[in-house]
């Protein structure tokens, strides 16, 4: 059991520390800590300024990965739209919103989550966005 626990690496923590400069903080007792901009802690991205931008980006990426895993089921016309919606809600949406109750969410973060969700739902329903431009002369 110990060997399994020791060899486990979180997929979100594959690149756990993002730093722009090499600074350190002296905490006494001859110990120095490196100051970083972002880091992964238990699969959640934390940033030094305390906003949720990094966490929202990581969760949207996780949601898209989960969606791509389930694409054969989510776009299958033989499965009813209600069942596909339930599958989407239970697997994809829950993975996107996991631990979101601790985020200090701003309007931009909410818009990013909603737009990612709407793109996935449009893909599921096979709806194309038509943007028409009117040329004025």
C-alpha positions, -999 to +999 in steps of 0.1 A: +000+000+000+028+024+008+045+019-025+013+026-044+006+058-025+042+070-030+042+064-067+008+082-073+012+115-093-018+137-098-024+145-135-031+181-126+002+183-108+023+171-137+036+207-140+030+217-104+049+250-100+049+280-123+073+308-115+084+340-132+113+350-111+135+333-085+127+349-052+127+333-018+114+341+016+133+335+047+111+319+074+138+316+100+155+285+114+178+285+084+150+276+060+141+294+028+109+290+008+106+297-029+080+322-039+060+311-070+031+326-090+009+294-093+011+259-079-010+228-079-023+216-046-044+184-044-053+188-081-064+224-078-044+254-092-038+281-066-023+315-075-005+340-055-030+368-061-059+347-048-081+349-078-097+318-094-085+323-130-060+294-129-085+271-112-112+279-137-089+273-166-078+240-152-114+229-145-125+239-180-096+218-194-106+189-172-142+192-183-132+192-220-111+161-214-140+143-198-163+154-226-139+140-252-138+107-234-176+105-235-181+119-271-192+085-285-220+084-260-229+121-259-233+125-297-250+091-303-285+097-318-297+063-306-295+075-270-323+099-261-313+136-255-326+133-219-302+105-211-273+122-228-281+153-208-281+133-176-248+117-185-233+151-193-246+166-161-233+138-139-199+133-155-188+165-174-205+193-154-196+177-121-160+175-131-159+211-142-175+224-110-157+201-086-144+222-056-158+254-071-175+264-039-141+276-026-134+299-056-137+337-054-156+337-087-157+369-108-180+376-137-152+367-163-148+333-147-185+326-147-187+337-184-158+313-193-175+284-175-209+291-192-194+295-227-174+262-223-206+245-212-227+259-241-200+248-266-202+213-252-240+213-253-241+226-288-217+198-299-239+173-281-271+185-299-253+190-332-262+227-334-240+249-354-237+286-346-244+307-377-229+342-376-241+364-405-225+397-412-244+424-430-223+445-453-234+482-454-225+502-485 
